[in-house]
Amino acid sequence: MASFVVMEAPEGGDEAAYIRDGFHFFAFLLPPIWLAWHRLWIEALVAFAVMAVLGSLGSVSGLSEAAPLLSLLVSLYVGLEAPALRIAALRRRGWREWGVVDAYNRDDAETKHLFGDSVEQAEETRVPAPMPEPQPLAPRAGPSGPALGLFSYPGAR
């Protein structure tokens, strides 16, 4: 089961975006293209620039073995942080976070968001649990005095 972050459109809009939280494989394989596909233009340009700089750094400085590994780290970062990047971009556009829904796929997440967790829970009448009554504190036994850590000062009362 996956967690989906539900983002609702700005005021006046009835649409919602369902963003699966977790690793995104295509964002790992082709970070700039995946970011551009999701209209994350600034992030796509930054990822492309960083990958290009790391590739050219490897050929210029003679670190031809390290350059692919550094580019792999950029890809890994984008693959892991893809949902957070999309959520941040939607927040900049005025969307607000509704909450998180646990579902098997996007359609199931949409159903749970629109109609609640399940039909059975919607039909139940929920009775709130009674609040416990506060109990008076029991008096402390023994002398009280300043203490340092777990032990009291010797001879202090």
C-alpha positions in Angstrom: 0.0 0.0 0.0 1.3 3.5 -0.8 0.7 6.9 0.7 -0.6 9.6 -1.5 -0.4 13.3 -0.6 -3.6 15.0 -1.7 -3.2 18.6 -2.9 -6.3 20.7 -3.5 -6.4 23.5 -6.1 -6.5 27.1 -5.1 -9.7 28.8 -4.2 -12.5 28.2 -6.7 -11.0 25.0 -8.1 -12.5 21.6 -7.6 -9.5 19.6 -8.8 -7.0 17.7 -6.7 -3.5 16.3 -7.3 -2.6 12.9 -5.9 1.2 12.5 -5.5 2.5 9.1 -4.5 5.1 9.3 -1.8 8.1 7.2 -2.4 10.9 6.5 -4.9 10.1 7.4 -8.5 12.1 5.2 -10.9 11.6 7.3 -14.0 12.8 10.4 -12.1 15.9 8.4 -11.3 16.5 7.3 -14.9 16.0 10.6 -16.6 15.8 13.4 -14.0 15.7 16.5 -16.3 13.1 15.0 -18.6 10.9 13.7 -15.7 11.1 17.2 -14.0 10.2 18.9 -17.3 7.3 16.5 -17.9 5.8 17.5 -14.5 6.4 21.2 -15.3 9.1 21.7 -12.8 11.1 23.9 -15.1 13.5 25.5 -12.6 14.3 22.1 -11.1 14.8 20.6 -14.5 17.2 23.3 -15.5 19.1 23.0 -12.3 19.4 19.2 -12.6 20.5 19.5 -16.2 23.1 22.1 -15.3 24.5 20.1 -12.4 24.7 16.9 -14.4 26.4 18.8 -17.3 28.9 20.5 -14.9 29.7 17.1 -13.2 30.2 15.5 -16.6 32.5 18.2 -17.9 34.3 18.3 -14.6 35.1 14.6 -15.0 36.6 15.1 -18.5 38.5 18.3 -17.6 40.1 17.3 -14.3 40.8 13.7 -15.3 38.2 12.3 -12.9 36.5 10.3 -15.7 35.6 7.4 -13.2 34.1 9.7 -10.6 31.9 11.8 -12.9 29.3 9.1 -13.6 29.1 8.3 -9.9 28.4 12.0 -9.1 25.8 12.2 -11.8 24.3 9.0 -10.3 24.0 10.8 -7.0 22.0 13.6 -8.7 19.7 11.0 -10.3 19.3 9.3 -6.9 18.5 12.6 -5.2 15.8 13.4 -7.8 14.4 9.9 -7.6 14.0 10.1 -3.9 12.9 13.7 -3.6 10.5 13.7 -6.7 7.3 13.8 -4.6 8.7 16.6 -2.4 9.7 18.7 -5.4 6.2 18.3 -6.9 4.5 19.3 -3.7 6.8 22.3 -3.2 6.0 23.4 -6.8 2.2 23.1 -6.2 2.5 25.0 -3.0 4.2 27.9 -4.9 1.3 27.9 -7.3 -1.2 28.3 -4.4 -2.3 24.7 -3.9 -2.9 23.6 -0.4 -2.3 20.2 1.2 -5.5 18.4 2.1 -3.8 15.4 3.8 -2.5 11.9 3.2 -4.4 8.9 1.9 -3.2 5.3 2.1 -4.2 3.4 -1.1 -3.1 0.8 -3.6 -3.2 3.0 -6.6 -4.1 6.6 -7.7 -7.8 5.6 -8.5 -8.2 4.1 -5.0 -6.6 7.2 -3.5 -9.1 9.4 -5.4 -12.0 7.3 -4.2 -10.9 7.4 -0.6 -10.3 11.2 -0.8 -13.8 11.9 -2.3 -15.9 9.4 -0.3 -14.0 8.8 2.9 -12.0 5.7 3.8 -14.8 3.2 3.1 -18.5 2.9 2.8 -18.8 1.0 6.1 -17.0 3.8 8.0 -19.2 6.4 6.4 -22.4 4.5 7.5 -21.3 3.9 11.1 -22.3 6.4 13.7 -19.2 7.4 15.6 -19.6 7.9 19.3 -16.8 9.9 20.8 -15.0 8.2 23.7 -15.8 9.7 27.1 -13.1 12.0 28.5 -11.4 10.6 31.6 -11.9 12.5 34.8 -8.8 14.1 36.2 -7.5 12.3 39.3 -5.9 14.3 42.2 -2.2 13.9 42.5 -0.9 11.6 45.3 1.3 13.4 47.9 5.0 12.7 47.6 6.6 10.6 50.2 9.9 11.6 51.8 11.8 14.9 51.9 12.1 16.9 48.7 15.1 19.0 47.9 17.4 19.9 45.1 18.5 17.0 43.0 21.2 16.7 40.4 20.4 14.0 37.8 19.2 10.8 39.4 20.7 11.4 42.8 20.0 14.0 45.5 22.6 16.0 47.2 24.0 14.3 50.3 22.6 15.8 53.5 20.3 18.2 51.7 16.7 18.6 53.1 
